[in-house]
Amino acid sequence: MRVRTQLSELLVKCGGPKRIRVSEVYEAAFAHLSRNQPAEYFYKNALLQRNVLSRYGSKRARVFFEFRAGKSKLDALVVRESMHAYEIKTDLDHFRRLPTQIADYQLRFAHVWLLASEKQAARLEAQVPASVGIAFMSPRRTFEVARAASLHTSQLRSESILECLRRSEYLRVVREFGFSDSGVPNTLVFRRAMDFSRRLDPLQVHEATLTALKARSSALSAASLARLPLYMRAAAVASSCGDKQIETLLANLAKRVNQGRGVP
């Protein structure tokens, strides 16, 4: 209701829907969330900005949202010099599934992080393993590290890591280590590949998986992503937008609210 009121006030302030642009509506909603109740989407935008658009660049880092990890779905996977798993816990979230989520992530990713509000971060420190990093959103809307994630290796499992990959990717990895699927029925290839992977060094498999994920093609260039306003960047990455779609999106954001179909 407060967001609706704020948007209504914005419409009046800007002279009504004949003058206000679609982009201003989104910007007002995003600013409201930032000031009052940063949602998961706000954290994802901040991660994207930090890892791809400023600190590392798209050639050195990739970000994947809603990444499947066993029975859990990871909020964000950042692939840089290692694989960093980020689980977001806002003030609206509970911790009931957290032990299962952490266990799933530590089987697959060398560094596991929790992102939370400052209030939640203090509660989380005693509830998760010491190797799990904890960072919180500061009043300046930047991440502050309460506890750095440490490299853990004892929980990593080669087959669990490979399950994160597409068929062509995991086959390329195990073939590099000597696996042959020649003569293996299609229905048995996955099982045989996973059986083979159990004899491999998990750290080597982790490194090969990191390389495979970095090599995934993306229809969205870093240059096009940077052209989008901050509030739209995580959505563009999550929906696998291409450069042409970005052009259409920018054109729609520039329209007046009452132009065409209005706010999408």
C-alpha positions in Angstrom: 0.0 0.0 0.0 2.8 2.4 0.8 4.5 1.8 -2.6 1.1 2.4 -4.3 0.7 5.7 -2.4 4.3 6.7 -3.2 3.7 6.0 -6.9 0.4 8.0 -6.8 2.3 10.9 -5.3 4.9 10.7 -7.9 2.3 10.8 -10.7 0.9 14.0 -9.2 4.3 15.6 -8.6 5.3 14.9 -12.2 2.1 16.2 -13.7 0.3 12.9 -14.1 0.8 9.9 -16.4 1.0 12.1 -19.5 4.4 13.3 -18.3 5.9 10.6 -16.1 8.0 7.9 -17.8 7.8 4.2 -17.1 11.4 4.3 -15.9 10.5 6.7 -13.1 7.8 4.3 -11.8 10.3 1.5 -11.5 12.9 3.8 -10.0 10.5 5.0 -7.3 9.5 1.5 -6.4 13.2 0.4 -6.2 14.1 3.5 -4.1 11.2 2.7 -1.7 12.5 -0.9 -1.2 16.0 0.4 -0.7 15.0 2.8 2.1 12.4 0.7 3.8 12.7 -3.0 3.2 15.5 -4.3 0.9 14.1 -7.4 -0.7 16.0 -10.3 -2.2 16.0 -8.6 -5.6 17.9 -5.6 -4.1 20.7 -7.9 -2.8 21.0 -9.6 -6.3 21.4 -6.2 -8.0 24.1 -5.3 -5.5 26.0 -8.6 -6.1 25.8 -8.1 -9.8 27.2 -4.6 -9.6 30.0 -5.6 -7.3 31.2 -8.7 -9.2 30.5 -8.0 -12.9 30.1 -4.3 -13.5 32.8 -2.8 -11.2 35.2 -5.0 -9.4 36.0 -8.0 -11.7 34.3 -7.5 -15.1 32.3 -9.9 -17.2 35.5 -11.7 -18.5 36.6 -12.6 -15.0 33.3 -13.2 -13.3 29.9 -14.7 -14.1 26.8 -14.5 -12.0 24.0 -17.1 -12.1 20.7 -16.5 -10.2 18.4 -19.3 -8.9 21.0 -21.9 -9.5 20.0 -25.5 -8.8 22.1 -27.3 -6.2 20.7 -30.7 -5.2 17.3 -30.2 -3.5 18.0 -26.5 -3.0 18.0 -23.5 -5.3 20.8 -21.1 -4.7 20.0 -17.4 -4.8 23.2 -16.5 -6.6 26.4 -18.3 -7.8 29.3 -16.1 -8.5 32.1 -17.7 -10.5 35.4 -16.0 -10.3 38.7 -17.5 -9.2 36.6 -20.0 -7.3 32.9 -20.7 -7.0 31.1 -18.6 -4.4 27.6 -19.6 -3.4 25.4 -16.8 -1.9 22.2 -17.5 0.0 20.2 -14.4 0.8 18.2 -14.1 4.0 16.2 -10.9 4.3 14.2 -9.8 7.4 11.2 -11.5 5.7 12.9 -14.9 5.6 13.0 -17.7 8.2 15.9 -20.1 8.8 14.1 -23.5 8.9 15.6 -24.8 5.7 19.0 -23.2 6.2 20.9 -26.3 7.5 19.7 -28.3 4.4 20.7 -25.4 2.1 24.1 -25.0 3.6 24.7 -28.8 3.3 23.7 -28.8 -0.3 26.0 -25.9 -1.1 29.0 -27.2 0.7 28.9 -30.4 -1.3 29.3 -28.3 -4.5 30.9 -25.0 -3.9 34.2 -24.1 -2.2 33.0 -20.9 -0.7 29.6 -20.4 0.8 28.2 -17.1 1.9 25.1 -15.8 3.6 23.9 -12.3 2.8 21.5 -10.7 5.3 20.5 -7.5 7.0 22.7 -6.4 9.9 20.1 -7.7 12.4 19.9 -11.1 10.7 23.7 -11.4 10.4 24.2 -11.3 14.2 21.7 -14.2 14.6 23.3 -16.3 11.8 26.8 -16.4 13.1 26.0 -19.0 15.8 23.7 -21.1 13.5 26.0 -22.0 10.6 29.5 -23.6 10.3 32.5 -21.4 10.9 33.6 -21.8 7.2 30.4 -20.1 6.0 30.9 -16.4 5.3 28.4 -13.8 6.5 28.0 -10.3 5.0 25.3 -7.7 5.7 23.8 -4.7 3.9 25.0 -1.5 5.5 22.9 1.7 5.8 25.0 2.9 2.8 23.6 -0.1 0.8 27.0 -1.8 0.4 28.1 -5.2 1.7 30.0 -5.3 5.0 31.7 -8.6 5.8 31.0 -9.9 9.3 32.9 -13.1 8.8 34.8 -14.1 5.6 34.0 -17.4 3.9 36.9 -19.8 4.2 37.9 -22.5 1.6 36.4 -25.8 2.7 37.3 -29.1 0.9 36.2 -32.0 3.2 32.6 -31.8 2.2 33.1 -31.4 -1.6 31.9 -34.3 -3.7 32.8 -34.7 -7.3 29.4 -36.2 -8.4 27.5 -33.4 -6.6 29.6 -30.7 -8.3 29.1 -32.3 -11.8 25.3 -32.5 -11.3 25.3 -28.7 -11.6 26.4 -28.9 -15.2 24.5 -29.5 -18.4 25.0 -32.9 -20.1 27.5 -31.6 -22.7 29.5 -29.9 -20.0 29.8 -32.7 -17.5 30.7 -35.1 -20.3 33.5 -32.8 -21.4 34.8 -32.7 -17.9 34.8 -36.4 -17.2 36.3 -37.1 -20.6 39.2 -34.9 -19.8 39.9 -37.2 -16.8 39.7 -40.3 -19.0 36.0 -41.3 -19.0 34.7 -43.0 -22.2 31.0 -43.2 -23.0 31.6 -45.1 -26.2 29.0 -47.9 -26.4 27.2 -46.7 -23.3 23.4 -46.5 -23.8 22.1 -43.0 -23.5 20.0 -43.9 -20.5 23.1 -45.0 -18.6 25.5 -42.2 -19.6 24.7 -40.0 -16.6 24.9 -42.8 -14.0 28.2 -44.1 -15.5 29.7 -40.6 -15.6 28.8 -39.9 -12.0 30.2 -43.3 -10.9 33.4 -42.5 -12.7 33.6 -39.0 -11.0 33.6 -40.5 -7.5 37.2 -41.6 -8.0 38.3 -38.1 -9.0 39.8 -35.4 -6.8 36.9 -33.0 -5.9 39.1 -30.0 -6.1 40.1 -30.8 -9.7 36.5 -31.4 -10.6 35.6 -28.1 -8.9 38.2 -26.2 -11.0 37.0 -27.9 -14.2 33.4 -27.1 -13.4 34.3 -23.5 -12.8 35.9 -23.3 -16.2 32.9 -24.9 -17.8 30.5 -22.3 -16.2 32.7 -19.4 -17.2 32.7 -20.7 -20.8 28.9 -20.7 -21.1 27.8 -18.3 -23.8 25.6 -15.3 -22.9 23.4 -13.3 -25.2 23.8 -10.3 -23.0 27.1 -8.3 -23.2 28.5 -6.4 -20.2 28.2 -3.2 -22.2 24.5 -3.7 -22.7 24.0 -4.7 -19.1 25.7 -1.5 -18.0 23.3 0.6 -20.1 20.4 -0.6 -18.0 19.4 1.3 -14.8 20.5 -0.5 -11.7 16.9 -1.6 -10.8 16.6 -3.6 -14.0 20.0 -5.4 -14.2 19.3 -8.5 -12.1 16.0 -9.1 -13.9 17.8 -8.9 -17.3 20.4 -11.5 -16.2 17.9 -13.8 -14.6 15.7 -13.8 -17.7 18.6 -14.3 -20.1 17.9 -11.2 -22.1 20.0 -10.6 -25.2 21.3 -7.3 -26.5 18.4 -6.9 -28.9 15.9 -7.3 -26.0 17.8 -4.7 -24.0 17.2 -2.2 -26.8 13.5 -2.9 -26.7 13.4 -2.7 -22.9 15.2 0.6 -22.9 12.7 2.0 -25.4 9.8 0.9 -23.3 11.3 2.4 -20.1 11.5 5.7 -21.9 7.8 5.8 -22.8 5.2 7.8 -20.9 3.1 5.7 -18.5 -0.1 6.3 -20.6 1.7 5.7 -23.9 0.8 2.4 -25.6 0.0 -0.2 -23.0 1.5 1.8 -20.1 3.5 0.1 -17.3 4.4 -3.4 -18.4 
